[in-house]
Amino acid sequence: MAADQPSPWTGALAGYAASHAMDVATGWVYDRQSEASRRRAGEIAPGGTLVQLGKQLGRAAGRDLDGATAGRVATAVHRTLGVGYGVLAAALVRRGVRPLAAGPLVGAGAFLLVDEGTALPAMTAYPLVSHLRGVVGHATVGVVIGVLLRLTARP
């Protein structure tokens, strides 16, 4: 690996940091949503999509998780996905893709596969602003990963 190429560890750290930045960005959008759109999203996914993910994973493991435990499980999965996105972006950079293109490319792919791909059955039921929140969140992940990979590149 050339000296200016990011290691998988660098990508992992960038992805982890980006997943935290995503939480801030999506929280900012959520705080600006109308009460009606928040209520509708809550009807579709009580406790939020992360809690629902945690409950689904618990059921797959034969356990009925309460909301708090499901939230912790889902947060761990969310951080792990962020790490994976960073590693993937670092691999793209090692293959010649510029960091500021690799990060957003991975963020866009994550949005399409994870956010929209897993929500296909309920896609039209969610308020449009919920989809916008996903766009903002994954764009944040991509840009933060790209910027961090660019900043950590050694000349």
Residue frames as qw, qx, qy, qz and C-alpha x, y, z in Angstrom:
[[0.000, 0.892, 0.452, 0.000, 0.00, 0.00, 0.00],
 [0.393, 0.526, -0.030, 0.754, 1.44, 3.37, -1.00],
 [0.280, -0.166, -0.496, 0.805, 2.15, 5.90, 1.74],
 [0.234, 0.019, 0.004, -0.972, -0.65, 8.18, 0.56],
 [0.530, -0.222, -0.676, -0.461, -3.27, 5.43, 0.51],
 [0.533, -0.443, 0.337, -0.637, -5.62, 5.09, 3.51],
 [0.091, 0.119, -0.979, 0.138, -5.46, 1.90, 5.50],
 [0.436, -0.452, -0.716, -0.305, -8.61, -0.04, 6.34],
 [0.407, -0.457, -0.564, 0.555, -8.14, 1.19, 9.92],
 [0.042, -0.164, 0.015, 0.985, -8.21, 4.80, 8.77],
 [0.347, -0.227, -0.580, -0.701, -11.38, 4.07, 6.82],
 [0.472, -0.449, -0.754, 0.088, -12.91, 2.35, 9.84],
 [0.267, -0.406, -0.393, 0.781, -12.24, 5.35, 12.07],
 [0.115, 0.041, -0.261, -0.958, -13.57, 7.75, 9.43],
 [0.421, -0.317, -0.708, -0.470, -16.73, 5.67, 9.11],
 [0.416, -0.462, -0.685, 0.380, -17.21, 5.50, 12.87],
 [0.116, -0.322, -0.170, 0.924, -16.87, 9.28, 13.17],
 [0.223, -0.062, -0.480, -0.846, -19.18, 9.75, 10.18],
 [0.381, -0.437, -0.799, -0.157, -21.89, 7.60, 11.79],
 [0.268, -0.524, -0.494, 0.640, -21.87, 9.98, 14.77],
 [0.021, 0.217, -0.176, -0.960, -22.04, 12.99, 12.42],
 [0.263, -0.267, -0.744, -0.553, -25.00, 11.32, 10.71],
 [0.308, -0.544, -0.736, 0.260, -26.84, 11.14, 14.04],
 [0.123, -0.460, -0.186, 0.860, -26.37, 14.88, 14.52],
 [0.127, 0.088, -0.472, -0.868, -27.55, 15.67, 10.98],
 [0.322, -0.357, -0.801, -0.358, -30.61, 13.42, 11.09],
 [0.272, -0.537, -0.626, 0.496, -31.48, 14.74, 14.55],
 [0.028, -0.314, 0.040, 0.948, -31.34, 18.26, 13.18],
 [0.282, -0.106, -0.622, -0.722, -33.77, 17.35, 10.38],
 [0.349, -0.426, -0.834, 0.031, -36.05, 15.42, 12.77],
 [0.182, -0.456, -0.451, 0.745, -36.27, 18.43, 15.10],
 [0.148, 0.285, -0.183, -0.929, -37.56, 20.49, 12.17],
 [0.155, -0.247, -0.871, -0.395, -40.17, 17.98, 11.00],
 [0.494, -0.353, -0.077, -0.791, -43.81, 18.76, 11.59],
 [0.466, -0.190, 0.713, -0.489, -45.54, 17.02, 14.46],
 [0.850, 0.283, 0.120, -0.427, -47.80, 15.26, 11.94],
 [0.684, 0.518, -0.512, -0.035, -44.87, 13.79, 10.01],
 [0.000, 0.426, -0.817, 0.388, -43.18, 12.63, 13.23],
 [0.661, -0.021, 0.518, -0.542, -46.43, 11.05, 14.38],
 [0.855, 0.392, -0.130, -0.314, -46.87, 9.24, 11.03],
 [0.472, 0.519, -0.698, 0.145, -43.31, 7.91, 11.09],
 [0.246, -0.309, 0.760, -0.516, -43.89, 6.78, 14.69],
 [0.818, 0.122, 0.259, -0.499, -47.01, 4.89, 13.64],
 [0.803, 0.460, -0.361, -0.115, -45.05, 3.05, 10.94],
 [0.684, 0.204, -0.564, 0.416, -42.01, 2.34, 13.13],
 [0.559, -0.800, -0.118, -0.185, -42.85, 2.73, 16.85],
 [0.701, -0.606, 0.166, 0.337, -39.76, 3.94, 18.71],
 [0.136, 0.803, -0.434, -0.384, -38.00, 4.73, 15.44],
 [0.835, 0.421, -0.322, -0.147, -36.48, 2.69, 12.69],
 [0.252, 0.511, -0.766, 0.297, -33.38, 1.82, 14.71],
 [0.488, -0.192, 0.667, -0.529, -35.46, 0.42, 17.57],
 [0.875, 0.264, 0.087, -0.396, -37.50, -1.59, 15.07],
 [0.617, 0.534, -0.577, 0.034, -34.29, -2.94, 13.55],
 [0.057, -0.414, 0.795, -0.439, -33.07, -3.96, 17.01],
 [0.704, -0.004, 0.472, -0.531, -36.37, -5.71, 17.74],
 [0.855, 0.408, -0.193, -0.256, -36.21, -7.57, 14.41],
 [0.418, 0.521, -0.716, 0.205, -32.65, -8.69, 15.12],
 [0.349, -0.284, 0.718, -0.530, -33.70, -9.81, 18.59],
 [0.846, 0.163, 0.229, -0.454, -36.59, -11.86, 17.15],
 [0.732, 0.506, -0.449, -0.081, -34.19, -13.43, 14.64],
 [0.236, 0.408, -0.794, 0.384, -32.07, -14.51, 17.60],
 [0.539, -0.358, -0.761, -0.049, -35.14, -15.84, 19.44],
 [0.283, -0.319, -0.517, 0.742, -35.38, -12.98, 21.94],
 [0.027, -0.845, -0.455, -0.280, -38.04, -10.35, 22.59],
 [0.443, 0.016, -0.222, 0.868, -36.05, -7.18, 23.24],
 [0.067, -0.827, -0.424, 0.363, -37.48, -4.20, 25.09],
 [0.366, 0.913, 0.116, 0.140, -37.16, -0.79, 23.45],
 [0.243, -0.891, 0.374, 0.083, -34.01, 0.25, 25.31],
 [0.661, -0.279, 0.648, 0.256, -32.16, -2.99, 24.56],
 [0.659, 0.551, 0.460, 0.226, -33.32, -2.96, 20.95],
 [0.172, 0.983, -0.054, 0.022, -32.03, 0.61, 20.66],
 [0.406, -0.713, 0.541, 0.186, -28.60, -0.40, 21.97],
 [0.716, 0.078, 0.642, 0.262, -28.41, -3.35, 19.57],
 [0.521, 0.767, 0.332, 0.175, -29.44, -1.16, 16.65],
 [0.044, -0.966, 0.239, 0.092, -26.94, 1.55, 17.59],
 [0.564, -0.443, 0.640, 0.277, -24.18, -1.07, 17.57],
 [0.655, 0.395, 0.584, 0.272, -25.33, -2.21, 14.13],
 [0.267, 0.954, 0.131, 0.027, -25.49, 1.42, 12.96],
 [0.256, -0.838, 0.440, 0.197, -21.89, 2.07, 14.13],
 [0.655, -0.139, 0.686, 0.283, -20.73, -1.18, 12.54],
 [0.576, 0.669, 0.428, 0.190, -22.29, -0.18, 9.22],
 [0.062, 0.988, -0.121, -0.069, -20.55, 3.20, 9.47],
 [0.477, -0.578, 0.606, 0.265, -17.22, 1.45, 10.02],
 [0.672, 0.220, 0.660, 0.256, -17.92, -0.76, 7.02],
 [0.411, 0.882, 0.224, 0.057, -18.74, 2.26, 4.86],
 [0.136, -0.909, 0.358, 0.162, -15.45, 3.86, 5.83],
 [0.588, -0.291, 0.700, 0.280, -13.48, 0.69, 5.04],
 [0.623, 0.526, 0.548, 0.187, -15.24, 0.43, 1.68],
 [0.231, 0.973, 0.008, -0.023, -14.49, 4.07, 0.86],
 [0.341, -0.736, 0.537, 0.232, -10.83, 3.58, 1.83],
 [0.666, 0.043, 0.693, 0.272, -10.69, 0.55, -0.49],
 [0.506, 0.785, 0.340, 0.113, -12.09, 2.67, -3.32],
 [0.029, -0.957, 0.259, 0.124, -9.44, 5.30, -2.66],
 [0.533, -0.447, 0.667, 0.269, -6.74, 2.62, -2.78],
 [0.616, 0.340, 0.656, 0.273, -8.14, 1.68, -6.22],
 [0.330, 0.132, 0.334, 0.873, -7.73, 5.22, -7.49],
 [0.122, -0.786, -0.505, -0.334, -11.02, 6.93, -6.63],
 [0.108, 0.461, -0.272, 0.838, -10.54, 10.37, -5.08],
 [0.149, -0.216, -0.792, 0.552, -11.55, 10.49, -1.38],
 [0.266, 0.291, 0.242, -0.887, -14.06, 13.30, -1.96],
 [0.603, 0.125, -0.481, -0.624, -15.76, 11.08, -4.55],
 [0.422, 0.009, -0.904, 0.076, -15.39, 7.75, -2.74],
 [0.046, 0.142, 0.693, -0.705, -17.08, 8.92, 0.47],
 [0.499, 0.261, 0.113, -0.819, -20.22, 10.34, -1.16],
 [0.560, 0.181, -0.690, -0.421, -20.41, 7.36, -3.53],
 [0.297, -0.075, -0.913, 0.269, -20.48, 4.98, -0.57],
 [0.191, 0.213, 0.502, -0.816, -22.96, 7.24, 1.28],
 [0.560, 0.223, -0.241, -0.761, -25.30, 7.23, -1.73],
 [0.527, 0.079, -0.827, -0.180, -25.06, 3.45, -2.03],
 [0.113, -0.114, -0.829, 0.536, -25.81, 3.07, 1.66],
 [0.393, 0.215, 0.226, -0.865, -28.88, 5.27, 1.32],
 [0.625, 0.197, -0.462, -0.597, -30.21, 3.26, -1.61],
 [0.543, 0.047, -0.838, 0.002, -29.50, -0.16, -0.12],
 [0.231, -0.154, -0.778, 0.563, -30.05, 0.35, 3.58],
 [0.229, 0.243, 0.325, -0.885, -32.54, 3.20, 3.89],
 [0.595, 0.278, -0.183, -0.732, -34.66, 2.75, 0.82],
 [0.476, 0.196, -0.829, -0.219, -33.93, -0.90, 0.04],
 [0.154, -0.119, -0.907, 0.374, -35.02, -2.15, 3.45],
 [0.258, 0.347, 0.447, -0.783, -38.08, 0.10, 3.49],
 [0.137, -0.009, -0.694, -0.707, -39.55, -0.96, 0.14],
 [0.166, -0.474, -0.862, -0.069, -42.75, -2.43, 1.61],
 [0.172, -0.787, -0.474, 0.356, -43.50, 0.81, 3.50],
 [0.418, 0.026, 0.194, 0.887, -41.75, 3.28, 1.20],
 [0.075, -0.491, -0.385, -0.778, -44.83, 5.24, 0.18],
 [0.508, -0.697, -0.506, -0.012, -46.27, 5.15, 3.70],
 [0.528, -0.392, -0.188, 0.729, -43.41, 7.21, 5.14],
 [0.131, 0.945, 0.145, -0.262, -43.70, 11.00, 4.95],
 [0.651, 0.680, -0.067, 0.330, -41.46, 12.55, 2.29],
 [0.113, -0.869, 0.376, -0.302, -39.46, 14.35, 4.98],
 [0.833, -0.385, 0.397, -0.004, -38.48, 10.95, 6.45],
 [0.852, 0.358, 0.183, 0.335, -36.85, 10.09, 3.13],
 [0.242, 0.877, -0.154, 0.386, -35.21, 13.52, 3.10],
 [0.551, -0.735, 0.372, -0.137, -33.80, 12.81, 6.57],
 [0.911, -0.063, 0.347, 0.213, -32.21, 9.65, 5.14],
 [0.617, 0.676, 0.053, 0.400, -30.74, 11.60, 2.23],
 [0.091, -0.901, 0.268, -0.327, -29.27, 14.21, 4.60],
 [0.755, -0.535, 0.375, -0.043, -27.93, 11.51, 6.93],
 [0.891, 0.095, 0.323, 0.304, -26.24, 9.45, 4.25],
 [0.440, 0.805, -0.033, 0.396, -24.93, 12.52, 2.45],
 [0.345, -0.852, 0.334, -0.210, -23.37, 13.54, 5.77],
 [0.873, -0.272, 0.382, 0.135, -21.81, 10.09, 6.16],
 [0.792, 0.444, 0.206, 0.365, -20.37, 10.25, 2.66],
 [0.218, 0.886, -0.126, 0.389, -18.99, 13.77, 2.91],
 [0.522, -0.760, 0.364, -0.134, -17.49, 13.22, 6.37],
 [0.900, -0.097, 0.354, 0.235, -15.82, 9.98, 5.27],
 [0.656, 0.624, 0.126, 0.406, -14.50, 11.65, 2.12],
 [0.015, -0.920, 0.204, -0.334, -13.17, 14.68, 3.99],
 [0.676, -0.624, 0.391, -0.033, -11.54, 12.58, 6.72],
 [0.891, 0.111, 0.306, 0.315, -9.89, 10.29, 4.17],
 [0.464, 0.776, 0.017, 0.427, -8.66, 13.35, 2.29],
 [0.250, -0.891, 0.261, -0.274, -7.33, 14.98, 5.46],
 [0.774, -0.470, 0.422, 0.040, -5.51, 11.85, 6.55],
 [0.849, 0.475, 0.028, 0.230, -3.81, 11.30, 3.19],
 [0.544, -0.635, 0.247, 0.490, -0.06, 11.60, 3.57],
 [0.435, 0.830, -0.228, -0.263, 1.85, 13.46, 0.86]]
